């Protein structure tokens, strides 16, 4: 049983009440008959602290699948998961585990917690304001029933003791209220204020989470050095908008990738480990690129521009090639190859859909192979890269000709080669035709079908452009929740009463009692400090027992009301 419940039971009345703004726990109460009674009872349960904590715990559990299972925001991962787990995927789809944060069951928990916190905060706030405006309650009739109690007799008058007690309590930052024979002091209101700040901050976190979910938008873009990006839907490689934020809400800005710097460890056990990734750019807001300013984007240091954040995700190399068909038509291409390991062994395809064959008919050319920044060859790994920088770059390609399928009206992945309607070139021995090239080398296709020249290498970088409007609100709410929780845990709400009445023999009897929000020795220590502060103005009568020395504190009475 709490101190407040105990003091109310023992008849302390208002003196032992309202030490907290927490609503009464009515979980075990039977509701009154009728619809109104049941509604009132359910509302009390929903807005109780017990149910709020249960809902908060359920919300935490409900968010776990969203971290472990791919979400619809990344369709490629979802598709890969469904291929790998064909048995459980239909069940996950039915219960909404691929879109947890927009599923009905997650939304239900979220909304109930939102209502619970709102129904808890509003009445507690009004009650707290009322407590701040009210005076500390008067002293109870029986101070001996309080958890901390002390008494002594003095020759000072009751008025002198009362005034001295008021000054002592005011000096300790107690709010005081003086009656004819007693002084009431109350302190620790920041505890309840901390409670309210904590609850309001949780409410703010829910709002920030909702804003982030509804207004979140994210897109990716791969840019080769020398090229740029404009924040327009047509410029994205992929884009996913939020419920309240779509393509029409994109803010105008752009940036140009000037160069890309990378640095790796060159020796020791950490050889090949990345030390630095940095994209050097010129960025601008609006549609006017003449006012572009120089900047850089590195890992964990995104660029904030136009209300969006631009993150550096990855980088790689793009071979520069020149393709000639059988009729001498020239196609120049800069083709990004995608890294497959930490040494940046990369795979990619090169397409020439408009190539013409020797017979004058369309005969598209396609090339598939790998690029190695530092070429190495062994029996286990075959051709691969041994280091991620351009120490000995090589391009190894196989060649195809025929129909690329790009005129069928079906979208194709630019990083894959559909060889369904194509034939692979063969050498004189009937083996698949391939060639490893250094920069400047040329691959001559069999039968005069054309050629491919490896002209050079450029660097590319991949960026994610993200819009999240609730981050600032979430940060402020998180800090507020921590500060509010600290205040509610470490600040104690407490009351002290000092009563001075004249006994029948004309001597003034001084009584002190204290009541705290929780079972703690702090209230007894504070009673002792106030008693020692009063002794110069209300000294103990010489024929009475001396008060405890300064190193001691007044004894805390037991249930029978023993006196110190």
LUMKOLMAR-55356 format. One record per residue (C-alpha): residue number from 1; x negated, y, z negated; residue in three letters. Coordinates in steps of 0.2 Angstrom, whole numbers, plus 2048, in hexadecimal, padded with zeros to 3 digits. Each point is the difference from the previous one (the first is absolute). Last residue first. Example, Ala and Ser with C-alpha at 12.3 -4.5 7.8 and 13.67 -1.06 7.14 Angstrom:
% LUMKOLMAR-55356
(2 (7BC 7FB 7DC) 'SER'),
(1 (806 7EF 7FD) 'ALA'),
% end
This chain:
% LUMKOLMAR-55356
(564 (7C7 836 7A3) 'UNK'),
(563 (812 7FC 7FD) 'UNK'),
(562 (808 7EF 803) 'UNK'),
(561 (810 801 80A) 'UNK'),
(560 (807 7EE 7FF) 'UNK'),
(559 (7FC 7FD 812) 'UNK'),
(558 (7EE 803 7FE) 'UNK'),
(557 (7F8 811 7FE) 'UNK'),
(556 (7F1 806 80A) 'UNK'),
(555 (7F3 806 7F4) 'UNK'),
(554 (7F9 812 802) 'UNK'),
(553 (7F0 801 809) 'UNK'),
(552 (7EE 7FD 7F9) 'UNK'),
(551 (7EF 809 803) 'UNK'),
(550 (807 810 7FA) 'UNK'),
(549 (803 7F9 7EE) 'UNK'),
(548 (811 7F9 7FB) 'UNK'),
(547 (80B 80C 7F6) 'UNK'),
(546 (7FD 802 7EE) 'UNK'),
(545 (80C 7F8 7F4) 'UNK'),
(544 (80A 80D 7F6) 'UNK'),
(543 (7FB 80A 7F1) 'UNK'),
(542 (7F6 80C 80A) 'UNK'),
(541 (80F 804 80B) 'UNK'),
(540 (7FB 7FD 812) 'UNK'),
(539 (7FC 810 80A) 'UNK'),
(538 (80D 808 80C) 'UNK'),
(537 (7F7 80E 80A) 'UNK'),
(536 (7EE 7F8 7FF) 'UNK'),
(535 (808 7EE 802) 'UNK'),
(534 (80A 804 810) 'UNK'),
(533 (7F2 7FC 80C) 'UNK'),
(532 (7FD 7EF 7F6) 'UNK'),
(531 (812 7FC 803) 'UNK'),
(530 (800 804 812) 'UNK'),
(529 (7F1 7F5 803) 'UNK'),
(528 (808 7F2 7F6) 'UNK'),
(527 (810 801 80A) 'UNK'),
(526 (7F5 7FF 810) 'UNK'),
(525 (7F7 7F1 7FA) 'UNK'),
(524 (811 7F8 7FD) 'UNK'),
(523 (807 805 811) 'UNK'),
(522 (7F0 7F8 808) 'UNK'),
(521 (802 7F0 7F8) 'UNK'),
(520 (80B 7FA 80E) 'UNK'),
(519 (811 7F7 802) 'UNK'),
(518 (808 80A 80E) 'UNK'),
(517 (809 810 803) 'UNK'),
(516 (7FA 807 7EF) 'UNK'),
(515 (809 805 7F0) 'UNK'),
(514 (7F8 80A 7F2) 'UNK'),
(513 (805 804 7EE) 'UNK'),
(512 (7FA 80D 7F4) 'UNK'),
(511 (807 804 7EF) 'UNK'),
(510 (7FB 80E 7F4) 'UNK'),
(509 (807 801 7EF) 'UNK'),
(508 (800 811 7F8) 'UNK'),
(507 (7FF 800 7ED) 'UNK'),
(506 (80E 809 7F6) 'UNK'),
(505 (804 7F1 7F5) 'UNK'),
(504 (810 7FC 809) 'UNK'),
(503 (7F6 7FF 811) 'UNK'),
(502 (7FE 80E 80C) 'UNK'),
(501 (801 7FA 812) 'UNK'),
(500 (7F3 800 80E) 'UNK'),
(499 (803 7F6 810) 'UNK'),
(498 (7F3 7FE 80E) 'UNK'),
(497 (806 7F6 80F) 'UNK'),
(496 (7F5 7F9 80E) 'UNK'),
(495 (805 7FA 811) 'UNK'),
(494 (7F7 7F6 80E) 'UNK'),
(493 (7FF 7FD 812) 'UNK'),
(492 (7EF 7F8 804) 'UNK'),
(491 (7F5 804 80F) 'UNK'),
(490 (7F5 7F2 807) 'UNK'),
(489 (80C 7F5 80A) 'UNK'),
(488 (80D 80C 806) 'UNK'),
(487 (7F2 80D 805) 'UNK'),
(486 (7F6 7F3 809) 'UNK'),
(485 (80F 7FA 809) 'UNK'),
(484 (804 812 806) 'UNK'),
(483 (7EE 803 805) 'UNK'),
(482 (800 7EF 80A) 'UNK'),
(481 (811 804 808) 'UNK'),
(480 (7FC 811 805) 'UNK'),
(479 (7F0 7FB 809) 'UNK'),
(478 (80A 7F3 809) 'UNK'),
(477 (80E 80D 804) 'UNK'),
(476 (7F3 80C 807) 'UNK'),
(475 (7F8 7F3 80B) 'UNK'),
(474 (811 7F9 806) 'UNK'),
(473 (805 812 805) 'UNK'),
(472 (7F0 803 809) 'UNK'),
(471 (802 7EF 809) 'UNK'),
(470 (812 802 805) 'UNK'),
(469 (7FF 807 812) 'UNK'),
(468 (7F6 7F2 808) 'UNK'),
(467 (7FB 802 813) 'UNK'),
(466 (7F2 7F5 806) 'UNK'),
(465 (7F4 801 810) 'UNK'),
(464 (7F6 7F0 800) 'UNK'),
(463 (7F0 801 80A) 'UNK'),
(462 (7F5 7F4 80A) 'UNK'),
(461 (7EF 806 806) 'UNK'),
(460 (7F7 7FD 811) 'UNK'),
(459 (7EE 800 805) 'UNK'),
(458 (7F9 802 811) 'UNK'),
(457 (7F6 7F4 80A) 'UNK'),
(456 (7F8 801 812) 'UNK'),
(455 (801 7FC 812) 'UNK'),
(454 (803 7ED 801) 'UNK'),
(453 (804 7FE 813) 'UNK'),
(452 (80E 7F4 806) 'UNK'),
(451 (800 7FA 811) 'UNK'),
(450 (80C 7FB 80F) 'UNK'),
(449 (808 7F1 808) 'UNK'),
(448 (7F0 7FD 80B) 'UNK'),
(447 (802 7ED 800) 'UNK'),
(446 (7FB 7FF 7ED) 'UNK'),
(445 (800 810 7F5) 'UNK'),
(444 (7F0 80A 7FE) 'UNK'),
(443 (7FE 805 7EE) 'UNK'),
(442 (7F5 80F 7FE) 'UNK'),
(441 (7F3 805 7F3) 'UNK'),
(440 (7FD 812 7FA) 'UNK'),
(439 (803 7FC 7EE) 'UNK'),
(438 (7FC 7EE 7FD) 'UNK'),
(437 (80B 7F2 807) 'UNK'),
(436 (804 7EE 7FD) 'UNK'),
(435 (809 7F8 80E) 'UNK'),
(434 (80F 7F4 803) 'UNK'),
(433 (807 7F5 80E) 'UNK'),
(432 (809 7F1 7FA) 'UNK'),
(431 (7F6 7F1 808) 'UNK'),
(430 (802 7F9 811) 'UNK'),
(429 (7EE 7FF 803) 'UNK'),
(428 (7FF 80F 80C) 'UNK'),
(427 (809 80B 7F3) 'UNK'),
(426 (813 800 7FC) 'UNK'),
(425 (80C 80F 7FE) 'UNK'),
(424 (80E 7FD 7F5) 'UNK'),
(423 (811 800 807) 'UNK'),
(422 (80F 80A 7FB) 'UNK'),
(421 (813 7FE 7FE) 'UNK'),
(420 (7FF 7FA 7EE) 'UNK'),
(419 (7F1 80A 7FC) 'UNK'),
(418 (808 80C 7F5) 'UNK'),
(417 (7F1 80A 7F9) 'UNK'),
(416 (801 807 7EE) 'UNK'),
(415 (7FB 811 7F9) 'UNK'),
(414 (80C 80A 80A) 'UNK'),
(413 (80E 7F6 7F9) 'UNK'),
(412 (80E 7FF 80D) 'UNK'),
(411 (811 807 802) 'UNK'),
(410 (80B 7F6 80C) 'UNK'),
(409 (806 80A 810) 'UNK'),
(408 (7F9 7F2 80B) 'UNK'),
(407 (7F3 80D 808) 'UNK'),
(406 (7F3 7FD 7F4) 'UNK'),
(405 (7FF 7ED 803) 'UNK'),
(404 (7ED 800 802) 'UNK'),
(403 (802 7F8 811) 'UNK'),
(402 (7F1 7F8 808) 'UNK'),
(401 (7ED 801 7FB) 'UNK'),
(400 (7F6 7FB 7F1) 'UNK'),
(399 (7EF 803 7FA) 'UNK'),
(398 (7F7 7FA 7F0) 'UNK'),
(397 (7F5 80D 7F6) 'UNK'),
(396 (7F1 802 7F5) 'UNK'),
(395 (7FC 812 7FB) 'UNK'),
(394 (7EF 803 7F7) 'UNK'),
(393 (7FA 80D 7F4) 'UNK'),
(392 (7EE 7FE 7F9) 'UNK'),
(391 (7FE 80C 7F1) 'UNK'),
(390 (811 808 801) 'UNK'),
(389 (805 7FE 7ED) 'UNK'),
(388 (80B 7F2 7F8) 'UNK'),
(387 (7F2 7F3 7FE) 'UNK'),
(386 (7FF 7EE 806) 'UNK'),
(385 (80D 801 80E) 'UNK'),
(384 (806 7F0 808) 'UNK'),
(383 (7FD 7F4 80F) 'UNK'),
(382 (802 7EE 7FA) 'UNK'),
(381 (803 7FE 7EE) 'UNK'),
(380 (7F9 7EF 7FC) 'UNK'),
(379 (7F4 7FE 80F) 'UNK'),
(378 (7F8 811 7FE) 'UNK'),
(377 (801 810 809) 'UNK'),
(376 (7FD 812 7FA) 'UNK'),
(375 (805 811 808) 'UNK'),
(374 (800 810 7F5) 'UNK'),
(373 (80F 80A 804) 'UNK'),
(372 (809 7F1 807) 'UNK'),
(371 (80E 801 80C) 'UNK'),
(370 (80B 7F1 804) 'UNK'),
(369 (80A 7FA 80F) 'UNK'),
(368 (80F 801 80B) 'UNK'),
(367 (800 808 811) 'UNK'),
(366 (80F 803 80C) 'UNK'),
(365 (801 805 812) 'UNK'),
(364 (810 802 80A) 'UNK'),
(363 (802 7FA 811) 'UNK'),
(362 (80B 80B 80A) 'UNK'),
(361 (7FF 7FC 813) 'UNK'),
(360 (7F3 807 80C) 'UNK'),
(359 (7F9 7EE 804) 'UNK'),
(358 (7F0 804 7F6) 'UNK'),
(357 (80A 803 7F1) 'UNK'),
(356 (807 810 7F9) 'UNK'),
(355 (7FE 806 7EE) 'UNK'),
(354 (80F 80A 7F8) 'UNK'),
(353 (802 7F6 7F0) 'UNK'),
(352 (7ED 802 7FB) 'UNK'),
(351 (800 7F9 7EE) 'UNK'),
(350 (7F2 7FF 7F3) 'UNK'),
(349 (803 7F4 7F1) 'UNK'),
(348 (7F9 801 7EF) 'UNK'),
(347 (7F6 7F6 7F2) 'UNK'),
(346 (7F4 808 7F4) 'UNK'),
(345 (7F1 7F9 7F5) 'UNK'),
(344 (800 80F 7F4) 'UNK'),
(343 (7F3 7F9 7F4) 'UNK'),
(342 (80E 800 7F3) 'UNK'),
(341 (80B 7F4 80A) 'UNK'),
(340 (80D 800 80E) 'UNK'),
(339 (7FE 812 807) 'UNK'),
(338 (80D 806 80D) 'UNK'),
(337 (7F9 806 811) 'UNK'),
(336 (805 811 806) 'UNK'),
(335 (800 802 813) 'UNK'),
(334 (7F9 810 809) 'UNK'),
(333 (805 7FD 812) 'UNK'),
(332 (7FA 806 811) 'UNK'),
(331 (809 7F9 80F) 'UNK'),
(330 (7F8 800 812) 'UNK'),
(329 (808 7FA 810) 'UNK'),
(328 (7F2 7F8 80A) 'UNK'),
(327 (80C 7F5 80A) 'UNK'),
(326 (7FC 7F0 7F7) 'UNK'),
(325 (803 809 7EF) 'UNK'),
(324 (7F3 80B 7F7) 'UNK'),
(323 (801 801 7ED) 'UNK'),
(322 (7F6 80D 7F5) 'UNK'),
(321 (7FD 7FC 7EE) 'UNK'),
(320 (7FF 80A 7EF) 'UNK'),
(319 (7FF 7F4 7F2) 'UNK'),
(318 (80B 805 7F1) 'UNK'),
(317 (7F8 7FD 7EE) 'UNK'),
(316 (808 7FF 7EF) 'UNK'),
(315 (808 809 7F2) 'UNK'),
(314 (80C 7FD 7F2) 'UNK'),
(313 (80D 809 7F5) 'UNK'),
(312 (7FD 812 7FE) 'UNK'),
(311 (80F 809 7F8) 'UNK'),
(310 (809 80F 807) 'UNK'),
(309 (80C 808 7F3) 'UNK'),
(308 (80F 80A 805) 'UNK'),
(307 (806 811 7FB) 'UNK'),
(306 (7F9 808 810) 'UNK'),
(305 (7EE 7FA 7FB) 'UNK'),
(304 (7F9 7F7 7F2) 'UNK'),
(303 (7F1 7F6 805) 'UNK'),
(302 (7FD 7F0 7F7) 'UNK'),
(301 (7F1 7FD 7F4) 'UNK'),
(300 (801 7EE 7FA) 'UNK'),
(299 (7F6 7FA 80F) 'UNK'),
(298 (7FA 80F 80A) 'UNK'),
(297 (808 80E 80A) 'UNK'),
(296 (7F7 810 805) 'UNK'),
(295 (803 812 805) 'UNK'),
(294 (7FD 80D 80C) 'UNK'),
(293 (80E 80D 803) 'UNK'),
(292 (80B 801 810) 'UNK'),
(291 (807 811 803) 'UNK'),
(290 (801 7FE 813) 'UNK'),
(289 (80A 7F0 7FE) 'UNK'),
(288 (810 80A 7FF) 'UNK'),
(287 (80F 7F4 7FE) 'UNK'),
(286 (802 802 7EE) 'UNK'),
(285 (7F2 7FB 7F4) 'UNK'),
(284 (7EE 7FD 805) 'UNK'),
(283 (7F2 7F3 7FE) 'UNK'),
(282 (7EF 7FE 806) 'UNK'),
(281 (7F8 7EF 7FB) 'UNK'),
(280 (7F1 7F7 7FA) 'UNK'),
(279 (805 7EE 7FA) 'UNK'),
(278 (7F6 7F9 7F2) 'UNK'),
(277 (7FC 7EF 7FA) 'UNK'),
(276 (7F2 7FD 7F4) 'UNK'),
(275 (7F7 7F2 7F7) 'UNK'),
(274 (807 7F1 808) 'UNK'),
(273 (7F7 7F0 7FC) 'UNK'),
(272 (7F6 7F8 80E) 'UNK'),
(271 (7F2 7FB 7F4) 'UNK'),
(270 (806 7FF 7EE) 'UNK'),
(269 (7F4 7F2 7FB) 'UNK'),
(268 (7F1 80B 806) 'UNK'),
(267 (7FE 80B 80F) 'UNK'),
(266 (808 80B 80C) 'UNK'),
(265 (80F 806 7F6) 'UNK'),
(264 (80D 808 80C) 'UNK'),
(263 (804 812 806) 'UNK'),
(262 (80E 806 80B) 'UNK'),
(261 (803 811 808) 'UNK'),
(260 (80E 803 80C) 'UNK'),
(259 (801 80E 80D) 'UNK'),
(258 (80A 80E 806) 'UNK'),
(257 (812 7F9 7FD) 'UNK'),
(256 (80C 80E 804) 'UNK'),
(255 (80F 804 7F4) 'UNK'),
(254 (812 805 802) 'UNK'),
(253 (80E 809 7F7) 'UNK'),
(252 (813 802 802) 'UNK'),
(251 (80A 7F8 7F2) 'UNK'),
(250 (80A 7F1 804) 'UNK'),
(249 (812 802 7FB) 'UNK'),
(248 (808 7FB 811) 'UNK'),
(247 (7F7 7EF 7FF) 'UNK'),
(246 (808 7FB 7F0) 'UNK'),
(245 (801 805 7EE) 'UNK'),
(244 (810 7FD 7F5) 'UNK'),
(243 (801 7ED 802) 'UNK'),
(242 (7EE 7FE 803) 'UNK'),
(241 (7F6 7FF 80F) 'UNK'),
(240 (7F4 7F2 807) 'UNK'),
(239 (7F4 804 80E) 'UNK'),
(238 (7F4 7F6 80A) 'UNK'),
(237 (7F3 804 80D) 'UNK'),
(236 (805 812 7FD) 'UNK'),
(235 (7FE 80E 80E) 'UNK'),
(234 (812 7FF 806) 'UNK'),
(233 (807 804 7EF) 'UNK'),
(232 (7F7 810 7FF) 'UNK'),
(231 (7F2 806 7F4) 'UNK'),
(230 (7F3 804 80D) 'UNK'),
(229 (7F1 7F5 801) 'UNK'),
(228 (7EF 803 808) 'UNK'),
(227 (7F2 7F8 80B) 'UNK'),
(226 (7EE 802 800) 'UNK'),
(225 (7FD 7F1 7F5) 'UNK'),
(224 (80D 7F3 803) 'UNK'),
(223 (810 802 7F6) 'UNK'),
(222 (80A 7F1 7F9) 'UNK'),
(221 (811 807 7F8) 'UNK'),
(220 (80B 7F9 7F3) 'UNK'),
(219 (810 806 7F9) 'UNK'),
(218 (809 803 7EF) 'UNK'),
(217 (810 808 7FA) 'UNK'),
(216 (806 801 7EE) 'UNK'),
(215 (80F 80B 7FD) 'UNK'),
(214 (80D 7F4 7F9) 'UNK'),
(213 (7F3 7F5 7F7) 'UNK'),
(212 (7F6 80F 7F9) 'UNK'),
(211 (80F 80A 7FB) 'UNK'),
(210 (807 7F1 7F7) 'UNK'),
(209 (7F0 7FD 7F7) 'UNK'),
(208 (7FF 812 7FB) 'UNK'),
(207 (812 7FF 7F9) 'UNK'),
(206 (7FC 7F1 7F6) 'UNK'),
(205 (7F0 808 7FA) 'UNK'),
(204 (80A 80F 7FA) 'UNK'),
(203 (80B 7F6 7F6) 'UNK'),
(202 (7F1 7F8 7F8) 'UNK'),
(201 (7FA 811 7FD) 'UNK'),
(200 (811 805 7F8) 'UNK'),
(199 (7FE 7F1 7F4) 'UNK'),
(198 (7EF 804 7FB) 'UNK'),
(197 (803 813 7FE) 'UNK'),
(196 (80F 7FB 7F5) 'UNK'),
(195 (7F6 7F5 7F5) 'UNK'),
(194 (7F2 80D 7FF) 'UNK'),
(193 (80D 80D 7FA) 'UNK'),
(192 (806 7F4 7F3) 'UNK'),
(191 (7EE 7FE 7FA) 'UNK'),
(190 (7FD 813 802) 'UNK'),
(189 (80D 803 7F3) 'UNK'),
(188 (7F3 7FA 7F3) 'UNK'),
(187 (805 80B 7F1) 'UNK'),
(186 (80E 804 7F4) 'UNK'),
(185 (800 809 7EF) 'UNK'),
(184 (80E 802 7F3) 'UNK'),
(183 (7FD 80B 7F1) 'UNK'),
(182 (80B 7FE 7F0) 'UNK'),
(181 (808 809 7F2) 'UNK'),
(180 (80B 80E 808) 'UNK'),
(179 (7FD 7FA 812) 'UNK'),
(178 (7F1 803 80B) 'UNK'),
(177 (7FF 7F9 812) 'UNK'),
(176 (7EF 7FD 807) 'UNK'),
(175 (7F8 7FB 811) 'UNK'),
(174 (7F0 7F8 7FC) 'UNK'),
(173 (7F0 807 807) 'UNK'),
(172 (7F4 7FB 7F1) 'UNK'),
(171 (800 813 7FA) 'UNK'),
(170 (813 800 801) 'UNK'),
(169 (800 7F1 7F4) 'UNK'),
(168 (7F4 808 7F4) 'UNK'),
(167 (809 811 801) 'UNK'),
(166 (811 7F8 7FD) 'UNK'),
(165 (7F9 7F6 7F1) 'UNK'),
(164 (7F9 80F 7F8) 'UNK'),
(163 (811 809 802) 'UNK'),
(162 (809 7F1 7F8) 'UNK'),
(161 (7F4 7FE 7F2) 'UNK'),
(160 (801 813 7FC) 'UNK'),
(159 (813 7FF 800) 'UNK'),
(158 (801 7F1 7F6) 'UNK'),
(157 (7F5 809 7F2) 'UNK'),
(156 (7EF 7FA 7FC) 'UNK'),
(155 (7FE 7F6 7F0) 'UNK'),
(154 (7FD 7F0 809) 'UNK'),
(153 (807 7EE 800) 'UNK'),
(152 (7FB 7F3 80D) 'UNK'),
(151 (807 7F6 80E) 'UNK'),
(150 (7FB 7F5 80F) 'UNK'),
(149 (80A 7F6 80E) 'UNK'),
(148 (7FC 7F7 810) 'UNK'),
(147 (80D 7F3 807) 'UNK'),
(146 (80F 80B 7FA) 'UNK'),
(145 (80B 7F9 7F3) 'UNK'),
(144 (7F9 80B 7F2) 'UNK'),
(143 (805 80F 80A) 'UNK'),
(142 (812 7FD 7FA) 'UNK'),
(141 (80C 80E 805) 'UNK'),
(140 (7F9 802 811) 'UNK'),
(139 (7F6 810 804) 'UNK'),
(138 (808 80B 80D) 'UNK'),
(137 (7FF 7FD 813) 'UNK'),
(136 (7F3 809 80A) 'UNK'),
(135 (809 80F 809) 'UNK'),
(134 (808 7FE 811) 'UNK'),
(133 (7FA 807 811) 'UNK'),
(132 (7F3 7F3 803) 'UNK'),
(131 (80B 7F2 7FB) 'UNK'),
(130 (80D 806 80C) 'UNK'),
(129 (7F4 801 80E) 'UNK'),
(128 (7FB 7EE 7FC) 'UNK'),
(127 (812 7FA 800) 'UNK'),
(126 (803 809 811) 'UNK'),
(125 (7F0 7F7 807) 'UNK'),
(124 (805 7EF 7F9) 'UNK'),
(123 (811 802 808) 'UNK'),
(122 (7F8 803 811) 'UNK'),
(121 (7F2 7F4 7FF) 'UNK'),
(120 (809 7F0 7FD) 'UNK'),
(119 (80D 801 80D) 'UNK'),
(118 (7F3 805 80D) 'UNK'),
(117 (7F5 7F2 7FB) 'UNK'),
(116 (80D 7F3 802) 'UNK'),
(115 (806 807 810) 'UNK'),
(114 (7EF 7FF 808) 'UNK'),
(113 (7FD 7EF 7F9) 'UNK'),
(112 (811 7FA 807) 'UNK'),
(111 (7FB 808 811) 'UNK'),
(110 (7EF 7F7 800) 'UNK'),
(109 (807 7EF 7FB) 'UNK'),
(108 (80D 801 80E) 'UNK'),
(107 (7F4 807 80D) 'UNK'),
(106 (7F5 7F0 7FC) 'UNK'),
(105 (80F 7F5 802) 'UNK'),
(104 (806 808 810) 'UNK'),
(103 (7EF 800 809) 'UNK'),
(102 (7F7 810 805) 'UNK'),
(101 (7F1 7FE 7F5) 'UNK'),
(100 (7FF 7ED 804) 'UNK'),
(99 (800 800 813) 'UNK'),
(98 (7F8 7EF 804) 'UNK'),
(97 (807 7F9 7F0) 'UNK'),
(96 (812 804 805) 'UNK'),
(95 (809 7F1 7FA) 'UNK'),
(94 (804 7F9 811) 'UNK'),
(93 (7EF 804 808) 'UNK'),
(92 (7F7 7F7 7F1) 'UNK'),
(91 (80B 7F1 803) 'UNK'),
(90 (7FD 800 813) 'UNK'),
(89 (7ED 802 7FC) 'UNK'),
(88 (7FF 7F1 7F4) 'UNK'),
(87 (7FE 7F2 80C) 'UNK'),
(86 (7F7 809 80F) 'UNK'),
(85 (7F1 805 7F5) 'UNK'),
(84 (7F2 804 80C) 'UNK'),
(83 (80A 806 80E) 'UNK'),
(82 (80B 80B 7F5) 'UNK'),
(81 (7F1 807 7F7) 'UNK'),
(80 (7F8 805 811) 'UNK'),
(79 (811 809 805) 'UNK'),
(78 (800 809 7EF) 'UNK'),
(77 (7EE 805 802) 'UNK'),
(76 (803 807 812) 'UNK'),
(75 (810 809 7FA) 'UNK'),
(74 (7F7 80A 7F3) 'UNK'),
(73 (80D 80C 7F9) 'UNK'),
(72 (80B 7F0 7FF) 'UNK'),
(71 (7F7 7FB 7F1) 'UNK'),
(70 (7F3 7F2 7FD) 'UNK'),
(69 (802 7F6 7F0) 'UNK'),
(68 (7F5 802 7F1) 'UNK'),
(67 (803 813 7FC) 'UNK'),
(66 (812 801 804) 'UNK'),
(65 (803 7F0 7F7) 'UNK'),
(64 (7FA 808 7EF) 'UNK'),
(63 (80C 80F 801) 'UNK'),
(62 (80E 7F6 7F9) 'UNK'),
(61 (7F6 7FC 7F1) 'UNK'),
(60 (7FD 812 7FC) 'UNK'),
(59 (812 805 803) 'UNK'),
(58 (805 7F2 7F4) 'UNK'),
(57 (7F5 807 7F3) 'UNK'),
(56 (807 811 802) 'UNK'),
(55 (812 7F9 800) 'UNK'),
(54 (7FC 7F7 7EF) 'UNK'),
(53 (7F8 810 7F9) 'UNK'),
(52 (810 80A 805) 'UNK'),
(51 (80B 7F3 7F9) 'UNK'),
(50 (7F8 801 7EF) 'UNK'),
(49 (7FF 813 800) 'UNK'),
(48 (813 801 802) 'UNK'),
(47 (808 809 80F) 'UNK'),
(46 (807 7F0 807) 'UNK'),
(45 (806 7F9 7F0) 'UNK'),
(44 (809 810 7FC) 'UNK'),
(43 (808 801 811) 'UNK'),
(42 (806 7EE 7FE) 'UNK'),
(41 (808 804 7EF) 'UNK'),
(40 (808 80F 807) 'UNK'),
(39 (807 7F7 80F) 'UNK'),
(38 (806 7F1 7F4) 'UNK'),
(37 (809 80D 7F5) 'UNK'),
(36 (808 809 80F) 'UNK'),
(35 (806 7F0 808) 'UNK'),
(34 (809 7FA 7F0) 'UNK'),
(33 (7FB 7F8 7EF) 'UNK'),
(32 (7F2 809 7F7) 'UNK'),
(31 (7EE 7F9 803) 'UNK'),
(30 (7F8 7F4 7F4) 'UNK'),
(29 (7EF 807 7F9) 'UNK'),
(28 (7F1 7F5 803) 'UNK'),
(27 (7F8 80C 80D) 'UNK'),
(26 (804 80F 7F7) 'UNK'),
(25 (7EF 807 7FD) 'UNK'),
(24 (802 812 7FA) 'UNK'),
(23 (7F9 80D 80C) 'UNK'),
(22 (7EE 805 7FE) 'UNK'),
(21 (7FF 813 7FB) 'UNK'),
(20 (7F6 7FC 7F1) 'UNK'),
(19 (7FF 806 7EE) 'UNK'),
(18 (812 803 801) 'UNK'),
(17 (805 7F9 7EF) 'UNK'),
(16 (7F8 7FF 7F0) 'UNK'),
(15 (803 811 7F9) 'UNK'),
(14 (811 800 808) 'UNK'),
(13 (806 7F3 7F4) 'UNK'),
(12 (7F4 7F9 7F3) 'UNK'),
(11 (80D 7F3 7FB) 'UNK'),
(10 (7F5 7F0 7FE) 'UNK'),
(9 (807 7F9 811) 'UNK'),
(8 (7FA 810 808) 'UNK'),
(7 (7EF 7FE 7F8) 'UNK'),
(6 (7FE 7EE 806) 'UNK'),
(5 (806 804 812) 'UNK'),
(4 (7F4 80E 801) 'UNK'),
(3 (7F2 7F6 7F9) 'UNK'),
(2 (802 7F2 80D) 'UNK'),
(1 (807 7EF 7FB) 'UNK'),
% end
